[in-house]
């Protein structure tokens, strides 16, 4: 079994900052790409930022220059530093990891339970 546990969500005023963290644990052989997605009420889940095992990153256009994704391969963690937050950033943020489990040759995708981010105007 593999678990992804997120932390760091909350309520913040526009222009403020939050830092999300996600820790992967369990029967992990090797982590591949990790990322953050978000889902606003009534909307589809969308990519916010993603980082490969080698450190290459990509961001949604709406967060470029404001959000920074990073990871610690030794600790199996991924973080999302969110600055200059806007009300449009409100939503449930989900951690995602593509990984090989111990004893499996398949690359599988796992999701965290989600953490709420609310930005007030």
C-alpha contacts under 8 A as a table, 3 or more apart, distances in Angstrom:
res1	aa1	res2	aa2	distance
1	X	26	X	5.63
1	X	27	X	5.63
2	X	24	X	7.05
2	X	25	X	5.74
2	X	26	X	4.52
2	X	27	X	5.74
2	X	28	X	6.79
2	X	101	X	7.78
2	X	110	X	7.62
3	X	24	X	5.67
3	X	25	X	5.34
3	X	26	X	6.18
3	X	110	X	7.79
3	X	112	X	7.14
4	X	22	X	6.39
4	X	23	X	5.60
4	X	24	X	4.53
4	X	25	X	6.60
4	X	95	X	7.06
4	X	96	X	7.76
4	X	110	X	7.36
4	X	111	X	6.35
4	X	112	X	4.64
4	X	113	X	7.56
5	X	22	X	5.38
5	X	23	X	5.37
5	X	24	X	6.64
5	X	95	X	7.91
5	X	112	X	5.63
5	X	113	X	7.01
6	X	20	X	7.03
6	X	21	X	5.56
6	X	22	X	4.29
6	X	23	X	6.65
6	X	94	X	7.62
6	X	95	X	6.73
6	X	112	X	6.42
6	X	113	X	7.27
6	X	114	X	6.60
6	X	115	X	6.45
7	X	20	X	5.77
7	X	21	X	5.29
7	X	22	X	6.42
7	X	115	X	6.68
8	X	18	X	6.96
8	X	19	X	5.75
8	X	20	X	4.51
8	X	21	X	6.21
8	X	115	X	7.49
9	X	18	X	7.03
9	X	19	X	7.44
9	X	20	X	6.25
9	X	115	X	5.42
9	X	116	X	5.36
9	X	117	X	5.04
10	X	18	X	7.81
10	X	115	X	7.96
10	X	116	X	6.12
10	X	117	X	5.05
10	X	118	X	6.17
11	X	117	X	6.13
11	X	118	X	4.74
11	X	119	X	5.93
11	X	120	X	7.39
12	X	16	X	6.04
12	X	17	X	7.24
12	X	18	X	7.67
12	X	117	X	7.97
12	X	118	X	6.35
12	X	119	X	5.04
12	X	120	X	6.29
13	X	16	X	5.58
13	X	85	X	7.63
13	X	119	X	5.36
13	X	120	X	4.77
13	X	121	X	6.16
14	X	84	X	6.86
14	X	85	X	5.33
14	X	86	X	5.01
14	X	87	X	6.34
14	X	119	X	5.72
14	X	120	X	5.69
14	X	121	X	5.32
15	X	83	X	7.07
15	X	84	X	4.07
15	X	85	X	4.92
15	X	86	X	6.42
16	X	83	X	6.18
16	X	84	X	5.36
16	X	85	X	5.51
17	X	81	X	7.53
17	X	82	X	5.39
17	X	83	X	4.41
17	X	84	X	6.12
17	X	85	X	6.13
18	X	81	X	6.26
18	X	82	X	5.23
18	X	83	X	6.75
19	X	79	X	6.98
19	X	80	X	5.61
19	X	81	X	4.49
19	X	82	X	5.90
20	X	79	X	5.49
20	X	80	X	4.99
20	X	81	X	6.46
20	X	82	X	7.92
21	X	77	X	7.06
21	X	78	X	5.91
21	X	79	X	4.41
21	X	80	X	6.47
22	X	77	X	5.47
22	X	78	X	5.31
22	X	79	X	6.27
22	X	95	X	6.35
22	X	112	X	8.00
23	X	75	X	7.66
23	X	76	X	5.99
23	X	77	X	4.49
23	X	78	X	6.75
24	X	76	X	5.48
24	X	77	X	6.18
25	X	28	X	6.81
25	X	76	X	7.35
27	X	101	X	5.56
27	X	102	X	5.44
28	X	31	X	7.14
28	X	99	X	7.09
28	X	100	X	6.33
28	X	101	X	4.58
28	X	102	X	5.54
29	X	99	X	7.46
29	X	100	X	5.45
29	X	101	X	4.98
29	X	102	X	4.67
29	X	103	X	7.87
30	X	99	X	5.69
30	X	100	X	5.29
30	X	101	X	7.00
31	X	34	X	7.76
31	X	53	X	7.02
31	X	76	X	7.51
31	X	97	X	7.10
31	X	98	X	6.23
31	X	99	X	4.30
31	X	100	X	6.45
32	X	52	X	6.30
32	X	53	X	5.29
32	X	97	X	7.05
32	X	98	X	5.21
32	X	99	X	5.15
32	X	100	X	7.77
33	X	50	X	7.02
33	X	51	X	5.64
33	X	52	X	4.15
33	X	53	X	5.52
33	X	97	X	6.03
33	X	98	X	5.49
33	X	99	X	7.55
34	X	50	X	5.82
34	X	51	X	5.50
34	X	52	X	6.40
34	X	53	X	7.72
34	X	78	X	6.89
34	X	95	X	7.52
34	X	96	X	5.59
34	X	97	X	4.34
34	X	98	X	6.31
35	X	47	X	7.84
35	X	48	X	7.59
35	X	49	X	5.59
35	X	50	X	4.00
35	X	51	X	6.01
35	X	69	X	7.94
35	X	78	X	7.43
35	X	95	X	5.90
35	X	96	X	5.14
35	X	97	X	6.44
36	X	47	X	6.43
36	X	48	X	5.50
36	X	49	X	5.40
36	X	50	X	6.33
36	X	80	X	7.59
36	X	93	X	6.63
36	X	94	X	5.60
36	X	95	X	4.75
36	X	96	X	6.03
37	X	45	X	6.48
37	X	46	X	5.38
37	X	47	X	4.42
37	X	48	X	4.97
37	X	49	X	7.01
37	X	93	X	5.63
37	X	94	X	5.11
37	X	95	X	6.50
37	X	96	X	7.41
38	X	45	X	5.43
38	X	46	X	5.49
38	X	47	X	6.60
38	X	48	X	6.56
38	X	91	X	5.97
38	X	92	X	5.37
38	X	93	X	4.25
38	X	94	X	5.88
39	X	43	X	6.24
39	X	44	X	5.92
39	X	45	X	4.30
39	X	46	X	6.33
39	X	91	X	5.24
39	X	92	X	5.27
39	X	93	X	6.60
40	X	43	X	5.36
40	X	44	X	7.26
40	X	45	X	7.37
40	X	90	X	6.41
40	X	91	X	4.26
40	X	92	X	6.47
41	X	91	X	6.90
47	X	50	X	7.62
47	X	59	X	7.65
47	X	60	X	6.44
48	X	59	X	5.80
48	X	60	X	5.17
48	X	63	X	7.15
49	X	57	X	7.15
49	X	58	X	5.65
49	X	59	X	4.33
49	X	60	X	6.27
49	X	68	X	7.96
49	X	69	X	6.50
50	X	57	X	5.57
50	X	58	X	5.43
50	X	59	X	6.59
50	X	69	X	7.09
51	X	54	X	7.86
51	X	55	X	5.70
51	X	56	X	5.43
51	X	57	X	4.41
51	X	58	X	6.69
51	X	69	X	6.93
51	X	70	X	7.13
51	X	71	X	7.63
52	X	55	X	5.14
52	X	56	X	5.27
52	X	57	X	6.58
53	X	56	X	7.57
53	X	73	X	7.49
55	X	70	X	7.68
55	X	71	X	7.71
57	X	69	X	7.42
59	X	63	X	6.63
59	X	64	X	5.97
60	X	63	X	5.65
60	X	64	X	6.45
61	X	64	X	5.38
63	X	66	X	5.42
63	X	67	X	5.63
64	X	67	X	6.20
65	X	68	X	7.80
66	X	82	X	6.17
66	X	83	X	5.13
66	X	84	X	6.15
66	X	85	X	7.69
67	X	80	X	6.73
67	X	81	X	5.50
67	X	82	X	4.50
67	X	83	X	6.00
68	X	80	X	5.67
68	X	81	X	5.09
68	X	82	X	6.65
69	X	78	X	7.22
69	X	79	X	5.67
69	X	80	X	4.56
69	X	81	X	6.38
70	X	78	X	5.72
70	X	79	X	5.27
70	X	80	X	6.57
71	X	76	X	7.46
71	X	77	X	5.55
71	X	78	X	4.16
71	X	79	X	6.03
72	X	75	X	5.46
72	X	76	X	5.89
72	X	77	X	5.30
72	X	78	X	6.42
73	X	76	X	4.96
73	X	77	X	6.67
82	X	85	X	6.56
85	X	89	X	6.50
85	X	119	X	6.73
86	X	89	X	5.39
86	X	90	X	7.58
86	X	119	X	6.07
86	X	120	X	7.74
86	X	121	X	7.55
87	X	90	X	5.61
87	X	118	X	7.30
87	X	119	X	4.66
87	X	120	X	5.70
87	X	121	X	6.04
88	X	119	X	7.63
89	X	117	X	7.59
89	X	118	X	7.50
89	X	119	X	6.73
90	X	116	X	7.83
90	X	117	X	5.37
90	X	118	X	4.61
90	X	119	X	5.48
91	X	116	X	5.97
91	X	117	X	5.45
91	X	118	X	6.46
92	X	114	X	5.81
92	X	115	X	5.38
92	X	116	X	4.40
92	X	117	X	6.00
93	X	114	X	5.28
93	X	115	X	5.24
93	X	116	X	6.20
93	X	117	X	6.92
94	X	111	X	6.69
94	X	112	X	5.72
94	X	113	X	6.65
94	X	114	X	4.41
94	X	115	X	6.59
95	X	111	X	5.72
95	X	112	X	5.14
95	X	113	X	7.91
95	X	114	X	6.93
96	X	109	X	6.96
96	X	110	X	5.64
96	X	111	X	4.65
96	X	112	X	6.51
97	X	109	X	5.67
97	X	110	X	5.32
97	X	111	X	6.67
98	X	107	X	6.39
98	X	108	X	5.50
98	X	109	X	4.38
98	X	110	X	6.39
99	X	107	X	5.41
99	X	108	X	5.54
99	X	109	X	6.49
99	X	110	X	7.90
100	X	104	X	6.29
100	X	105	X	6.65
100	X	106	X	6.14
100	X	107	X	4.99
100	X	108	X	6.33
101	X	104	X	5.38
101	X	105	X	7.78
101	X	106	X	7.84
101	X	107	X	7.82
101	X	108	X	7.81
